[in-house]
Amino acid sequence: MDNSKLHKITLPFPEKGDRTVWVYVPHHNDGEKLPVIYMTDGQNLFAENPSPYGSWNVEKAVENEMLETGKACVIVGIDNGNQWRDNELTPNTIGTVIMPESMDNYTKSEGEVFDDFLMNTVIPLVEQNFPVRTDKRGMAVCGSSSGGLQAFFAGVEHSDRFSFVGAFSPAFLLYSEDSWRSYLMSKMRDDMPYMYIYTGNGDELEQQIFESVEMLYDLLPEVFYPYDKMNEVILFENCHNEKAWSEVFPDFLHTFLNL
């Protein structure tokens, strides 16, 4: 019997009212604990909950992976705050935010608030109520654009919790190279997570992001990030949109579950 299901949960988000969190649990055996990926922009992840921007179709990716390898995982998608999205997915800890003219929505960096919501509200609830693993190897965090930046931040800040990070088209360009160098040098530990960093180059915004991804990827060895935990994926023709991220997600999923 297929016991897969998409659950909808409402949780209080600091100062912004209720926030929807989606939990997709694929088919599993009774008593089985599955790996779990915590993801930003929950509105755009599930075909069952379509968004105007399109869907990553993560359920289908999990189903296909299960058919091909017999492995699957739970997906937890945290909705963004709509008009607050850019602020809540932009950490202040990394350094002073650079405001490109094309990005006028950043007024107050609040990534630390979202990070606290993820670590101290969402994850405990998921671990208490769903069949997920709680060990580091069984936990990943993933997102795109500002969500990719936030996922990268979460992985670095909580290297004791997450073994894999999916940073898709991450907004690394919001900080200077010097800010990144200082921040990363201060965070290096013995067991950093595997960094799966993807970028396209197919439109103006993605070209800017491509340049900042190249900068940061070159910087990682300089700050002694382990070579065997760095993976840069470039699809030059891809633009900055859900269609591109949905194409990349199955490879990230496969890498997380099988590496």
N, C-alpha and C positions, 0 to 999 in steps of 0.2 A: 504494500500500500504506500502511495506517495504521501509523505507527511511534511512536505515542503510548504512554507507559508511566509507571506510578508506581513509583519506585525507593525502596527502604528502606535507609537507611544507619545504622550505629551508630558513634557518636563518643564519646570520653571527655569527660564534663563535670566541671569542677573540683570535687573533694571529694564528688561525688554519684554516682559510677559512670558507667555508660554511658547515653547519651541517643540516642533515635531521631530521625532527621531524614528527612523524606519529600521527594522531588523528583519533581514531576509534569512530564513533558516532553510537550507536545502534538505533533500531527503537524507535521512541518517538512521542509524540503528539505535534502538533503545539503549540508553546509557552511554552512547558515544559522545565524546567531546570533540568539537571541530575547531580548526584554526579560525581566526576572525580578523577581518580587515575593517578598521574604523575609517570612515570617509566623510569628507566635507561635501557641501552642496547636495544634500540628500534629495532635493526636489528633482534633480536631473539624472538620477541614477537608475530608476526602476521603470521598466516599460509599463508595469501595472499602474504607475502613478505618473502619467505623461506630463511633460513640461513644454512650454512654448519654445524652449531652446533645444529640444531634442533630448534623447535619453542615451545613457551609456549602456543600457541593456545588461546590467551586471548579472541579473538572474540567468540570462541566456549564457553568458560567459561561464558562470559556475556550472550550469548544466552540461555544457560542452566539455568542460574540463573533467567533470565526473565521468562522462562517457568515454573520454580518451584515456584517462589515467586512473580512474577510480577514486580520485581525490576531490574534495570540495571544502568550502569554508562558508562561514556565516559572514554576511555583509551588514554593517551598521552604517546607515547614512544619516548624518545630522543636517537638517535643513539650515540654510543660511538665513540671515536676518533681513533679506531684501535690501532696503535702503541702508541698512547698517553693515551689509556684507563686507565691503572693502575695509572698513575700519576694524571689524571684529576678526578678520583674517590677516591682519597686519601687526606682527609683534613689535613692541617698543624696545625690547631687550637687545635686539641685534644692533641698533644704532639709530641715528637720525634718519628719518624717512625722506628720501628725495622725491619731490613731486613733479613728475613729467607733466607737461602741459596737456597731454592727451588723457591724463588721469586726474580729474579734479574732485574725486569723491573721498579722498583721504583727508579727514579733518582731525581724527584722534585715533592713534594706534591703540587697539584694545585686544591684540592677539592673545595676551596673557589671560584675559577673562575667558575667552573661548577655550584656551588650553586647560584652565581650571575646570570649566564645565565638562570637557571631555574626560579628564583624568579622575575627577572627584564626584561627578554626577552620572555621566553616561556609562562609563566603564563599570563602576560598581553595580549599577542596576542591571546591565547586560550580563555580567558574570553571575549575578544572583538568580536570574530568571531564564537564561537561555543556555543551550548546550555548547558552551565555548570553552576553549582552552585558556588558561590564565598564565601559562609559562611564557617567557619571552619569545621562544622560537615559534609559538603559536599565535603571535600578535603582530599585526602590521597596521600602518596608517597611510592614507593615500588621499590625494586631492589634486585639483587643477587650478592654474592661474594663481590668484591669491590663496586659494585652497591648497595648491601645491606648495606654496611658500609656507603656509601654516603647518602642513604635514611634515615638511622638512624640519621646521622648528620643533615640532613635537618629537620627532625622532631623535634630534640632537639633545633636546632637553631631558628626554626620558629614555636614554639609551639602555637603561636597565629594564625597560618594559617592552620596547618594540625592537624586533629583529629586522624588519624590512620597512622601507619608506618608498612610496610611489609619489614622486614629485613631477607632475605633468605640466608642462609649460609654466613653470613656477615663476612668480614675480620677484625674482632675485634682483631685478633692476631697481628696486625701491631703496637699495642701500649701496653705499660706495664699496669699492674693493677693500679699502682700509677698514671699514666697519665690519665687513665679513671676515677679514683676516683676524682682527682682534677678537671678535665673538667666537669664531671657531677654535682659535688657539686656546681660549679660556675653557672650552667644553670638551676637549679631547680626553677620552678615556680608553681603557684597554679594549673594551668590547662595544664598538660603535655599530649601529645598524647598517645593513646593506642598503645602499642608496641607488635606486632605480630612477634616473633623471631623464625625462623625455622632453624634447623640443621639436617643433616644426620650424618652417621658415617661409610659409606660403602667403602671409599677408603682413601689413606694416607692423602690427603689434607683435606678431610672432617673430618677426625679424629682430625687433628690439629685445625680445625675450631670449632669442637664440644667442645674441651677443652676450647677454648677461649670464646665460647658462655656460657658455664657453669660458667666460671669465672665472666663474665659480668652480667649474670642473677642473680648470688648470690650477686653481688655488688649493684644492683639496690635498694633493700630494705635498704641497708646500707646508701645510699645517699638520702633516703626518697622518692624514687619513689613510687607512689601509687600502692598498691597491686592489685587493681581492674583494673589497666591498664597495667598489665604484663601478657603475654601469651607466654610460651615456648612450641614449637611443635617439637618433636624429632621422626624421622623415621630412626631407626638405620641402616637399610639395604641400605638406599639411598646414592648414590654417588654425586659428585660435578659436576652436569651437568643440562642441560635444561630439560631433561626428569623428573628429580626429582622436579625441580621448577614448571614445568607445572602441576604436580600432586598436589602440595600444593596450588597453586594459587587459585583454585576455593573455597577452604575453607577460605582463606584470604578475597577473594571477598565477600563471603557470610557473614563473620563476620563484615566487614566494612559496608555492606548495611543493616544489620539486627540487630546488637547489640544495 
